[in-house]
Amino acid sequence: MSGRVLGSDDGLWSRASVALIPDPPGGRVQSYREGGADENGLFLIRGVAPGKYILVAWLDDPPCDYYDPDGLARCRATGMSVEVEEAGAQNVELKMKALAKR
């Protein structure tokens, strides 16, 4: 899985942290993957098992508690859903969405 991270204003997110969260996460703890974007907002996450995931990124603090199954709605609201196929390579443009104020 590779791609580029953008903010809700279409600005590049240099050095953003990136997480690939299994969806649903139950029994797939080994499928969580984390990585980081370079100065151009580009990231690469290797060794991703086939399945459905939520892809999120952040600059300072994660937008959600992605290890908490009850917090995945917030992850879905800010990130994007992706599906990884066996032996596939996927390149995505992750445009993070702003959360509504509480």
Backbone as CSV, one residue per row, in Angstrom:
resi,resn,N_x,N_y,N_z,CA_x,CA_y,CA_z,C_x,C_y,C_z
1,MET,0.867,-1.165,0.000,0.000,0.000,0.000,0.909,1.222,0.000
2,SER,0.699,2.070,-0.970,1.458,3.314,-1.036,0.492,4.438,-1.370
3,GLY,0.962,5.654,-1.195,0.104,6.773,-1.522,0.659,8.085,-1.048
4,ARG,-0.227,9.063,-1.067,0.119,10.427,-0.685,-0.939,10.920,0.294
5,VAL,-0.503,11.653,1.315,-1.407,12.170,2.343,-1.651,13.657,2.114
6,LEU,-2.937,14.016,2.073,-3.348,15.410,1.940,-4.294,15.769,3.076
7,GLY,-4.285,17.039,3.454,-5.234,17.522,4.441,-6.547,17.893,3.776
8,SER,-7.513,18.306,4.576,-8.826,18.671,4.028,-8.737,19.898,3.125
9,ASP,-7.627,20.655,3.225,-7.422,21.829,2.374,-6.575,21.503,1.140
10,ASP,-6.340,20.215,0.872,-5.530,19.706,-0.235,-4.039,19.980,-0.069
11,GLY,-3.609,20.456,1.092,-2.184,20.669,1.343,-1.496,19.355,1.677
12,LEU,-0.264,19.177,1.224,0.506,17.978,1.532,0.791,17.891,3.022
13,TRP,0.706,16.706,3.555,1.024,16.482,4.960,2.406,15.849,5.037
14,SER,3.430,16.669,5.038,4.805,16.184,5.171,5.012,15.570,6.547
15,ARG,5.677,14.433,6.552,6.034,13.742,7.804,4.825,13.291,8.625
16,ALA,3.683,13.076,7.988,2.494,12.595,8.699,2.694,11.144,9.118
17,SER,2.071,10.772,10.222,1.993,9.373,10.631,0.800,8.757,9.920
18,VAL,0.914,7.473,9.575,-0.140,6.786,8.828,-0.424,5.451,9.512
19,ALA,-1.705,5.076,9.582,-2.082,3.776,10.145,-3.088,3.094,9.232
20,LEU,-2.920,1.799,9.089,-3.831,0.948,8.336,-4.490,0.037,9.368
21,ILE,-5.803,0.193,9.545,-6.548,-0.462,10.609,-7.462,-1.526,10.011
22,PRO,-7.356,-2.793,10.456,-8.256,-3.827,9.938,-9.717,-3.465,10.225
23,ASP,-10.588,-3.751,9.269,-12.004,-3.428,9.415,-12.856,-4.601,8.958
24,PRO,-13.406,-5.385,9.885,-13.424,-5.200,11.327,-12.114,-5.687,11.958
25,PRO,-11.769,-5.138,13.141,-10.486,-5.466,13.751,-10.467,-6.781,14.514
26,GLY,-11.629,-7.300,14.887,-11.701,-8.494,15.726,-10.836,-9.640,15.225
27,GLY,-9.899,-10.087,16.059,-9.048,-11.218,15.730,-7.990,-10.926,14.685
28,ARG,-7.765,-9.645,14.343,-6.795,-9.312,13.295,-5.720,-8.350,13.812
29,VAL,-5.359,-8.489,15.076,-4.362,-7.591,15.670,-3.067,-7.604,14.869
30,GLN,-2.694,-8.746,14.320,-1.458,-8.855,13.541,-1.541,-8.107,12.213
31,SER,-2.733,-7.664,11.807,-2.906,-6.973,10.523,-2.780,-5.457,10.617
32,TYR,-2.692,-4.892,11.823,-2.483,-3.449,11.958,-1.124,-3.102,11.368
33,ARG,-1.048,-1.988,10.662,0.224,-1.517,10.104,0.332,-0.018,10.321
34,GLU,1.543,0.435,10.621,1.803,1.856,10.803,2.981,2.260,9.939
35,GLY,3.007,3.513,9.572,4.104,4.019,8.763,4.145,5.530,8.850
36,GLY,4.917,6.119,7.968,5.031,7.566,7.965,5.235,8.085,6.559
37,ALA,4.804,9.300,6.367,4.973,9.960,5.071,6.299,10.717,5.070
38,ASP,6.862,10.882,3.894,8.105,11.640,3.760,7.796,13.129,3.616
39,GLU,8.798,13.916,3.269,8.607,15.367,3.148,7.657,15.762,2.026
40,ASN,7.376,14.819,1.103,6.443,15.073,0.005,5.058,14.485,0.262
41,GLY,4.832,13.985,1.476,3.547,13.388,1.825,3.364,11.979,1.310
42,LEU,4.434,11.349,0.802,4.351,9.991,0.244,4.638,8.952,1.317
43,PHE,3.864,7.861,1.300,4.076,6.791,2.276,4.082,5.438,1.576
44,LEU,4.652,4.443,2.258,4.687,3.066,1.781,4.536,2.160,2.987
45,ILE,3.552,1.272,2.947,3.333,0.289,4.005,3.430,-1.088,3.362
46,ARG,4.371,-1.874,3.823,4.609,-3.208,3.249,4.002,-4.304,4.129
47,GLY,3.849,-5.480,3.531,3.416,-6.651,4.274,1.974,-6.604,4.728
48,VAL,1.108,-6.032,3.917,-0.301,-5.898,4.273,-1.062,-7.150,3.837
49,ALA,-1.745,-7.787,4.785,-2.552,-8.970,4.483,-3.798,-8.557,3.707
50,PRO,-4.309,-9.425,2.835,-5.542,-9.108,2.110,-6.690,-8.838,3.080
51,GLY,-7.564,-7.923,2.703,-8.721,-7.629,3.530,-9.135,-6.183,3.430
52,LYS,-10.129,-5.823,4.241,-10.639,-4.452,4.280,-9.977,-3.705,5.432
53,TYR,-9.696,-2.417,5.180,-8.997,-1.592,6.150,-9.550,-0.170,6.158
54,ILE,-9.208,0.551,7.220,-9.424,1.991,7.296,-8.031,2.608,7.314
55,LEU,-7.798,3.578,6.450,-6.514,4.256,6.354,-6.664,5.657,6.928
56,VAL,-5.846,5.994,7.936,-5.888,7.317,8.551,-4.474,7.884,8.657
57,ALA,-4.390,9.198,8.781,-3.110,9.876,8.964,-3.295,11.030,9.933
58,TRP,-2.191,11.493,10.497,-2.243,12.628,11.411,-0.872,13.284,11.487
59,LEU,-0.889,14.537,11.913,0.352,15.290,12.063,0.812,15.321,13.518
60,ASP,-0.080,15.590,14.458,0.294,15.676,15.869,-0.304,14.544,16.691
61,ASP,-1.611,14.450,16.708,-2.309,13.432,17.487,-3.207,12.614,16.563
62,PRO,-3.306,11.298,16.785,-4.195,10.472,15.964,-5.637,10.991,16.027
63,PRO,-6.380,10.885,14.913,-7.758,11.377,14.884,-8.719,10.475,15.646
64,CYS,-8.243,9.300,16.051,-9.099,8.332,16.735,-8.202,7.347,17.487
65,ASP,-8.814,6.599,18.401,-8.099,5.528,19.094,-8.280,4.275,18.256
66,TYR,-7.358,4.034,17.335,-7.583,2.984,16.350,-7.405,1.572,16.891
67,TYR,-6.967,1.401,18.127,-6.940,0.075,18.738,-8.222,-0.219,19.510
68,ASP,-9.114,0.759,19.602,-10.391,0.595,20.293,-11.493,0.378,19.260
69,PRO,-12.074,-0.830,19.206,-13.135,-1.101,18.223,-14.297,-0.112,18.296
70,ASP,-14.551,0.448,19.485,-15.637,1.421,19.630,-15.260,2.785,19.058
71,GLY,-13.976,3.013,18.789,-13.528,4.287,18.244,-13.397,4.299,16.729
72,LEU,-13.730,3.189,16.071,-13.538,3.105,14.624,-14.457,4.024,13.826
73,ALA,-15.603,4.386,14.374,-16.499,5.302,13.647,-15.785,6.625,13.403
74,ARG,-15.039,7.079,14.375,-14.276,8.331,14.235,-13.165,8.152,13.194
75,CYS,-12.539,6.983,13.159,-11.512,6.694,12.144,-12.132,6.727,10.747
76,ARG,-13.273,6.072,10.602,-13.960,6.051,9.305,-14.355,7.450,8.852
77,ALA,-14.745,8.303,9.803,-15.211,9.650,9.477,-14.085,10.547,8.970
78,THR,-12.854,10.281,9.382,-11.743,11.153,8.980,-10.868,10.558,7.887
79,GLY,-10.771,9.236,7.842,-9.893,8.568,6.878,-10.649,8.043,5.676
80,MET,-10.190,6.903,5.169,-10.855,6.296,4.018,-10.799,4.783,4.119
81,SER,-11.778,4.126,3.519,-11.806,2.670,3.454,-11.012,2.207,2.244
82,VAL,-10.235,1.149,2.429,-9.477,0.554,1.332,-9.602,-0.964,1.425
83,GLU,-9.468,-1.621,0.294,-9.469,-3.082,0.273,-8.197,-3.542,-0.420
84,VAL,-7.493,-4.445,0.234,-6.230,-4.962,-0.279,-6.471,-6.377,-0.787
85,GLU,-6.055,-6.623,-2.019,-6.183,-7.955,-2.609,-4.866,-8.707,-2.478
86,GLU,-4.955,-10.022,-2.507,-3.753,-10.836,-2.388,-2.786,-10.543,-3.532
87,ALA,-1.517,-10.376,-3.189,-0.440,-10.088,-4.145,-0.695,-8.798,-4.926
88,GLY,-1.506,-7.915,-4.379,-1.817,-6.660,-5.061,-0.959,-5.516,-4.549
89,ALA,-0.828,-4.527,-5.387,-0.163,-3.282,-5.004,-1.171,-2.171,-5.228
90,GLN,-1.325,-1.321,-4.258,-2.336,-0.280,-4.344,-1.701,1.072,-4.039
91,ASN,-2.040,2.068,-4.848,-1.568,3.426,-4.646,-2.801,4.307,-4.458
92,VAL,-2.873,5.011,-3.326,-4.060,5.802,-3.011,-3.684,7.241,-2.682
93,GLU,-4.658,8.109,-2.806,-4.506,9.479,-2.336,-5.426,9.618,-1.137
94,LEU,-4.823,9.721,0.031,-5.577,9.830,1.275,-5.801,11.296,1.591
95,LYS,-7.034,11.734,1.437,-7.388,13.116,1.779,-8.137,13.063,3.091
96,MET,-7.475,13.487,4.158,-8.083,13.444,5.475,-9.218,14.462,5.571
97,LYS,-10.297,14.059,6.212,-11.447,14.928,6.378,-11.423,15.534,7.788
98,ALA,-11.842,16.747,7.906,-11.911,17.405,9.214,-13.112,16.872,9.974
99,LEU,-12.937,16.697,11.272,-14.043,16.267,12.112,-14.884,17.464,12.530
100,ALA,-16.175,17.220,12.652,-17.051,18.276,13.156,-16.702,18.541,14.612
101,LYS,-16.796,19.785,15.017,-16.511,20.150,16.409,-17.554,19.540,17.322
102,ARG,-17.112,19.112,18.496,-18.049,18.532,19.465,-18.737,19.591,20.251
